[in-house]
């Protein structure tokens, strides 16, 4: 038996959208205004979503329950698995004293915390996003910034804002590869269009990041660094996406911007350096039992980058998945929910296939990188196991929270409530190019993934574009480009940032982190909407032809 989604159960898409938004309003309200702990806020929102799905959208209770369980499992594998092992690598580096050495070396590039934010939160985070995606960039860069002496809330905010520009090309181009499959549009044309959108916005992000950190006056002091970082990143993003494809855009852009910034620091310095607080200086770190050569401090991060990159290569990933990651159809849910027009041309069953890809992909790559680094640092296996055990204890509550958050996201996805909100934005006629990126922003904010947002709203963007006589390439690409701005406020990213910067007296809760980045996310999404509207009606020459 199958159940067909109904996007206007109350007779009007607009009225139905108001009801469909209640779970999101509940979650954000409890987090941001009532300071409820993240796990309890997510649980309350999940309850509201389930009630609406069953009572208003008439979704069978068994399907609603299956969707929530499916989402919770995905929250643990791979999201929670990635977070756990990313924090493990950081803890291993700290407890062996190698992070104190790394601190001094990074300070050698620049002691200015603005430069360090550009180097780590933006460029290095983009590298991890390009190779791995999911929660890895926020977890790793947040922990690195904390270790360098950044205040916890500052570190969380910078990690989230920095993790924007590369998201559409994250994890070796998977979001756009998926979008091309969903819409049957040309992959290279989609890649080129996104590059012509994000390539421009990426120039702005470093400036925005530093303004969010220290204000306009503080940004003026390092504008050459912001300019070099943004221009090299954006130009590389444009060139690779337009002349090669989406697969290596994030990695190439990040690498070029990192080397360019380091090269700039060889002959230019800010007139007045702003150093980090003394909260986590090298003197506060445990001494290294065997300091050894300075390059050893980079071993955990070298192994991290190498293993994550290799695990994302299609040939290796597919081989490992075939051996270690069995797939199975989710009972009751697989092919039991039909997506219907206007979201798709013909009724299409929603697949629900769970894969233990955490056993062979990014999460395990991080674990292996940590173990190998520990052995190279001459730690005994028992010590490595102890560090891992302490890491599990530290993130136990956060893993539960992420599972509940994803349960909420999957409940709204399979019930169709999130699609109702997207349809409400799509019914804007002439203004649709402005709202098109906001649909992608909404999709990522709800699902936590640009890939999932493209699956959810890709067809909707294409169908609406055809109805309004707008270029489908532009509108569908805008879903992915706008979605990157929602990455900093999705529930799983907020929780990951909170965990990665936790453990200090002034560590922020999830609600505080959300409040610190929400308006940045919305403002950047609006900026993207204005750009897309200009491309639709003024700069049409920017749109590639298939």
Phi, psi and omega in degrees: 000139177241156178238129182268133177293145177236114188273354178224064184294340180260013176092338180226135178297321181297311179294318179297325180295325178298318177290320181297334182280350185301318178300320179294317178298319179299312182297308183294321180296314180295323180287311191275328188248328181257359174055035176286143179301147189303318183294324180284324176296317179295321179296319178295317179295323178297319178297315179297317180297320180293318179298315180295317180300317185277314187276325184261314182270356176058036175283131178305138184301324182294326178288321178298317179295317180296321179296319180295318179295318178300314178297318179298320179295320178293328177297326178276322180229107017254352190302305181297324180296319177295313181301313181304312186281334174293316178293327178299316179298317179296314180298321179298317180295321181290313187289339176270358180082358182288335181291329177297323177293317179299321177305310183297324180290318177295324176294336176293328174294311175192136175276354182283125184292339177290318177294319179297324177295317178297316184293317187266304185294322183268296189287308181293323176298322178295324178297313179295321178297318180295331182266325190238310184076206184052225184263002187300314183299316181294317181297315186286312182290325177299315179294321179297316181296320176301315181296335179273002174102007177288146175296145185306313181295321178298317180297316180297314182296315182293321179298321181286315180294321179295333183271059179237297188308323184271358191297322182297334178254014187295157178051056175058040173079010185302319180303318182281326174300318179293318180299320179296321179292321183292321187258349185061026174268160183293127184298316183292328176291319177297317179299316180296319182294316178296322177297330179278352174260302183288334177301327177281315182293327181298334177292329183279327189305315179300320176298315181299318181301314183287324175298318178296333182276311189229004180088175184296316181297319179295325179292322181303327181292341181232025183300326177299322179292319177298318182294313180297315180298313183291315183294315180294322178293309183296319180294317178294320178301316179295312185295313183291318181293330183269332186243359177230307182141185187274353195290319186246016185298310183298315182293315181294315181297316181295317181297314180296317181292323178297310181295325179294318180293317178297319179296320178299322182292348178288333183228006178219140176223150175299146180299320177232115181281139174251104183274160180289166177291166181272016186297322184224054178286169182300330181294336181276347184276152176299139180293146178285131181290327178225082186306311179062193180293154185296331183295341180296334180297337181271352186304311180302323184278330174294312178297321178302308183297316182294312183292320179295318179298313181296321182293338180271347178295131186307316183297312181291317181298315181294322179295312181296321179295324180293334182267316191248351188237078179294142176259147171213148181286134181290121181303142178074327191263324187298123180062018181263349181243129181256125169275138188234167176302152006272007180291322176231163181289314178236153177308129185231128179289140176276121178281145176224088182240120182264136180232133176278053182294348176296339181284348185220001184244226192301313183302313180289327176300319177295318179298313180296322178298318179294315180297313181296319178297319178299317179294321178292333176274010174066035172272143175285150179307324180297320179294318178299318179295322178296316178298319180294320178297318178295326178294317178301316181296323182293322188257010186302313181292324181292324176298319177297317180298315180298319179299317180293320178301315180289329174299319176298312181299319181286329176295316179292326181293310185283337177279338179094003182293323179291326177294325176301316178295322177295320178295324178298321177287329182288339183274046184246004173060236184303329182275002184304320178303328177289319184276345181303311176295331179291332174295316176297320177301314178298318182298316179289321178300327181275320187262339181082009185212132174294326177298312180296322178296322178293323176294319185289314190243000182302311180294322178301316179298317182293313181297316180297319179299318179294322179294327183262006180059043176250157181294119179301325179300316181295314186289317180291321176296325180296332177298318180284320180293318177290330181297331183298331181286338177278350183296328185283350180241002178291153190301317184292323179294321178298315180293317179299316179297321180295320180291315184298333181251017181274175176094001178249158182304326182253026178295137184278152170275176185297323180297318178296318177298316180300313181298329184286339185241350188301311184290331173296316180298312182295317181298317179292325177295319177296319177300318177295322178299319178295320179296314181296322178296320176296320179293328182286324189243342184240304185261057184292341178294346179281350184272121180290152177258143181282000000 
